[in-house]
Structures are given as C-alpha cells and as structure tokens.
Amino acid sequence: MDIEHIANIYRDCGFKLKKIDDAIFMASGWINYSFPAVIDLKLNKNIEKSLKWKYLITVIKTHLPQKNSYEFVLKTDNYSIDKFASKKRNDIRKSLRDCTFKRPSLDDLFQFGLKMNQQTLAKQGRSDKHLVDDQSWRKYITTFYEQENIFILGAYIAERMVGYITVCKINGNYYITDPFYDFDTAASSPIQGLIFTLVNQIIEREGRITIFYGIESFKPLPQLNRYKSSMHFERIPTTRAYIIHPLVLPILKFVYFFYSKILRGKKTKNPLIQQIVQLLRGNKILNTAINQN
C-alpha cells in the first residue's frame, strides 16, 4: 500500500490527519508529526509557513545530508539463527522452544494486547491513547486486523498470548510498529522469537526484504537500541527536522544560552538541556534546507 492508503486506515481508526501539499501530518496534543513518522518527507517553505504557528513543535523525518538521528534497518535474504551471536542464539532458541507463533485472534489482542501495551508504555513514559485506553485500542486494532498489507503475529505459551508484533508494508518496504510482550514472560524471550519468525516468514514469501524497526527515541533508550542492533537491525544515520513555534524558539535559545554561556556548560549534560540542543539543531537543519530550496 502507499502512504495515502495507510493514512486512510489511520483516519478510520479515529486519528486526525492534515494534508499540506503532498505531505501528511498527524498531531498528538501540541506536538505534530510528519506521517508516517518513519518515512521521509520532502520539506518546503509552504509546509513550514502552514505549521509553525499551529503547534509547539512539528517533527519531520526527511532526507538531508545533515544527520541528527538514527533509524534501524535490516536488509537481508538470510536471517538464519547461525547469523547471531552466541547469547542471542540461545535467547531465540529458548523463545522457539517455549512459545508458539501464529496470527492472534481479535479477542486475544483485546484481552492480552492491552495489558502488554500498558506495561511497555508505562516503562517508556508514554501514554499513547490508542494503545492504553480500552475502547481506543479496540477500535485501532480492529481496523488494523483485516488490512491486506498489515501483518500481526502473536507469541503463545500454553494458549495464552504473551507477545505480539505488527508490521505494515508501505511502498514495498516493511515497518515494525507495535512489538510488545508480557513482562512476566521475559525469561522466554517472546519478542526475539516473534521478530525471528516474522522476518523469516516474509523472506520465505518474498526473498530479499528491507524492514525498518523505528527511529531512535527523542528520549534516549540505550537498552532498546542495543537490543535492536543485537537482532541485526543496522543503526543508520537519518534526519529529523523541527519546526518550532516562533514564540517558543527564543525561549529555548535563551535557556541554552544561560546554561552554556552563563554557567559555562557546567550543566549541559542535563537531559533537558540535551533535548533543547537536539531541537535547536533540528530547527537549524530545517532552516538550512528550506533556504536552499
């Protein structure tokens, strides 16, 4: 399916999407994201002009020479177990022994999937309503469930779903969107088995594939990044540009100036300051790209 198709699916789920020129955006509160958030969007001056006064921040994944983030990508036609390091091979083998893998029922996704979503998002400090609210989750996953180019695989122990993974095929590539598991079954490594099984199923059907496993979080999650790398998803530089509201931008610049100049960088390792630096760099990238077009 193409981007317009996946956008219509999200609209059916209840999300509000806005189209500007050929670009699509999806807002979450005061933060706005290019859609889909994992696919590059081409910047132009009209996009910046249309959005800068409407949202505190608009996050745009785009293809530019300047890189300020990373995405995780696997390109392969061979995902055999002997490709992995010894410890990871053991984890995958244990998962394959303890779990069975199959397409889950909607009832299992309603009952068990919601709990897994809530566990994971609480740990990551996120509160995406469509994943943690019962009614929103039911509408979201029901809409996804029957789509031709959206695949859902579940992990089961003794007929109880203990993990699931969702992958969308967009413009010929695959994108992992929701990989969750029950923390109580961590010893059985359900996610490792899910990814291993899913990738091999797609390879068996299509041969060589390209599959994306998300972009690095704005809030650092080093353990998650190491895990993705251990599953052979390569960490590839990418670009996130930021449109920042004209009334917010000078505040961010002042805070950064205060810490870097007045305090002479003594507290620039503060997570908040590091995030402000990321935003300012991404905004500079945006302005450079627009001025060059």
Beta strands, then each sheet from edge to edge (+ up, - down):
strand 1: 17-20
strand 2: 23-28
strand 3: 31-35
strand 4: 57-62
strand 5: 69-76
strand 6: 100-102
strand 7: 150-157
strand 8: 160-170
strand 9: 173-181
strand 10: 209-215
strand 11: 234-244
sheet 1: 1+ 2- 3+ 4+ 11- 5+ 10- 9- 8+ 7- 6+
end
